[in-house]
């Protein structure tokens, strides 16, 4: 099925949109004619046609500012995509309060507060929210308790918001990707690979059921999925946590 929805005149805000999945998603909606606002902690390399908003999702005032500046520029908000995220792993007995706070603040707190300030604007347009969670928000991962907690929180936050906002005409969904070929994946391999990033990548790939065809998802594939879910033709879908993971959450 080819989705060819026209987003001309509509506004999309992508938080954490300067690279990886967020940037690919911006490209997808730009091709469909949307007005694009990109909020991120680093905005130096964004193309001039995007509204670039520098902000830190761990600061509630910045979350509010992202919504305010988007609506001030374009007059409306039709879709909020929460793509900001960080990874952390390690034995739980060795984790620090700082690691917990940073991961929860970016992955969960930031997601909540961007939603919180977007809700009044989305009610006006019958808009929607798409949160990027993770396959790790649907199943536990040994050595990734903090990350799983943050993304599991995003999944249930999504479901709760979907129920709350359904009477107001706002859809809320989460997508749950597996590993994606992004700079964050490269960072994981360098930071947590124990000096063997290639071995780390091989271990990650080993959970995929495709055998010799194993590979990671590409940002463009995640972006296409987000674009499809945002289609008004899929209006019945709300409160869903949708895997896009080569079957990694289907079972073992």
N, C-alpha and C positions, 0 to 999 in steps of 0.2 A: 504494500500500500504506500502510495506517495502522498505525503502531507504537503500541501501547497498553500497553507493559510496565509492570508495577507495581514501583516501587522502594521501597515501604514497608519500613522497617526496615533499608534499606541506606544506606551512607554514601558521599557524593561529596565529594572535596576538589578545589576549583578554585583553582589557583595563578595569580595575576594575574586574579582574578575580580571586582574591584570595578567594572569598566566594560567597555564594548564587547562583544566576543565572550564573554568570561568571564562577565559579568553576565547576558547573554542565555542562556547555557548553564545557569547556576544557576537561572534562572526555569523552564527546560524541565524540569529534574530535580525542582525543587520541586513542580511540578504533578503529577508522577508519584509523589510521596510520599516522596522521599529526604530523609535528613538531610543538610544542606548545611553545609560548612565553606568559608569564603572566606579565602584568604591573599593579602595584597597589602601594598605599601608604604604605601598609603593606604586606610583602612577606615572613615573617618568617616561615610560616607553609606550604609552597608549596613543593610538592614532587620534588626530585632531577632531574627527567627526564624533567621537565619544565625549560625553560630559564626564570629566575625570574628577573624582572627589577623593581627596586624601583623608583617610580616617582609620581609626583603630577600633575594631569591634569589641575589645575588652573595656572600652569606655562608653558608658551609656549615652553620654552627651554626643559622642561621635555617631553612634547608631541613629539617634534622632536627627542629627545634621545631614546624614546621608539621604534620609527621606525628604527632609525639608528642601535641600538643594535640588533634588531631582524634580520635585513638584514645582518649585519656583522657576525652574528652567523650562519644563515641558508642559506644565499645567495639569498633569494627571500622572497616575501610576496604575499600570495594568498587571504587572508581574514583578514579583520580588523573587530572585534566585539567591539563596544563601549558599555560597561556594567557599567561604573562608574556612580553613581548617589546618590543623597541625597534627603530626604523628608523634607518639612517644611509646617506647616499649622498654621492658626490662623486668626483672624479678620484682614482684610487689613489695617484698621485704626490704628492697633497696631504694624504692621510690621516695622522692622528697615532696614536701608540701608545695614547693615552687613548681615542680613538674605537674602536680595535680592542678594547681590554680591556673597555670598557663593554658593547659589543655582544655579544662572545663570552661574557662573564660572565653577562649576563642571558639571552640567547637559548639558549646551549648549556650552559655550566657549571651554571646554575641548574636547567635541565631534567634534566641528569644526576643532580645530587645530590638533587633531590626524588624522582626514581625510585629512587635508591640506598637512601634511607631508607624508602621506601614498600614495597619488594619483600617484606620479611619479613611485613608486614601483609597484603599482597595474596595471598601464598601461603596464608594461613590461610582466606581467603574465596573463593579461585578468582577473584580480581578482575582488574582490567585497568588499563592506562595508555593514555591518548590524548594525544599530543603535538600541539600546533598548530605546524606548520612553515609552509610557504608555497609558492606556485608558484615563487618564487625559490629554493627548495630543490631544484627539479626541473630548472631551466634557468638559464643565466647571464643576468645583466642588466647592461648597460653602465652603469658608474658606481655599481654597488652590490656591489662585490666582497666587502666585509666582511660585509654582510648576507647575501649568497648563501652565503658560507662558513659563517656561523652556522646558517642554516636547512638547508643541505645536510648539515651535521653532525648536525642533529636527525633528518633522514631516515635516515641510516645508523646513528645511535645507536638509533633505533627498530627497525630491522631486526635489529641485533645483539642487542638486548635480547629481541626476540621469539623468536629462536632459543634464546637462553640460558634463557628462562623458560618456554618451551613445555612441557618435561617436568614443570614444577612447576604447570601449570594456569593460568598467567597470560598473558593476551593483551596485546599491545602494538601499537598502530597510530599512524600519523601522518595528520593531515589537512593538505592543502596548499591553503589558500584563495588566491584572487586578492585584489585590493584590496577592502576591506570598509568600509562607511560607519561608521567609528568615530572617536573623538577622535584616534587616531594618524594617520589619513588627513588630518584637518584640520591636524594638526601638520606633517606632511610638506609639505603645500601652502604653509603659512606659512613654514616654515624653509628649504625647498629650492626654492621656486618663483621665486626671483630677483625678488621683488617683484610677481609676477604669479601669485597662487595659482589663479585661474580658468584661466589658460593651462596651468599645471602639471596641474590636474585633467583638462583636455581632452586633454593629451598622454598621460596615463595611460589614459584611456578609449579612446584611438585604437587600442590593441592588441587590443581586443575584436572578435570577428568578427561581432557582431550588427548592424553597420551602424547604421541609425536607432534600433534597439532597444538600443543599448549602455547598460549601467548597471553600477554596482558591486553586489556582494553585500551583503545586509543581515545584521546580527548574528543576527537570529532564524533566518535560513536556515542559517547556520553551526551554530547551536545545535541545530536540528532534525537536521542531518546527524550531529553528534556523538552525539545521543541515539539515532539509528537504529543507528549503528555499535556503540554500547555494548549493544545488545540481545543477550540470550543466544541469540536465534534466528539471529544472525549469527556464531555461535561459530567457524566455519571461517576467519573473516577475522582474520589476525594477521600482523604483519610487513609490512603494506601502507602505502604512502604514497599516499593517496587525494586526487586533485585535486577541488576544488569551485570551478571557475574560469571558467565560461562558455566553456571550450575554449581558454584562453590557452596551455596547455601542449600542445595537440594538434598544433601545427605552425604554420608561417607560409606 
